[in-house]
């Protein structure tokens, strides 16, 4: 039995991959991924371009238990997390 010609095998594999890639592209266009994008919070908008994180000024806060830290809370309005 003669040895297979490697160029023919490579060409066949390249053609098969092209067909699979084109099928995947068609499926991705038909069913686009719906990854949620994180909305920009007011705390993020206020801190852009400024050095260091700035705590939010909202009053609605949930105090979280502290394990070795002095203060830990999350703002209920914008999601800002403060840990000192």
Secondary structure, 3 states (H helix, E strand, C coil): CCCCCHHHHHHHHHHHHHHHHHHHHHHHHHCCCCCCCCCCCHHHHHHCCCCCCCCCCCCCEEECCCCCCCCEEEECCCCCEEEC
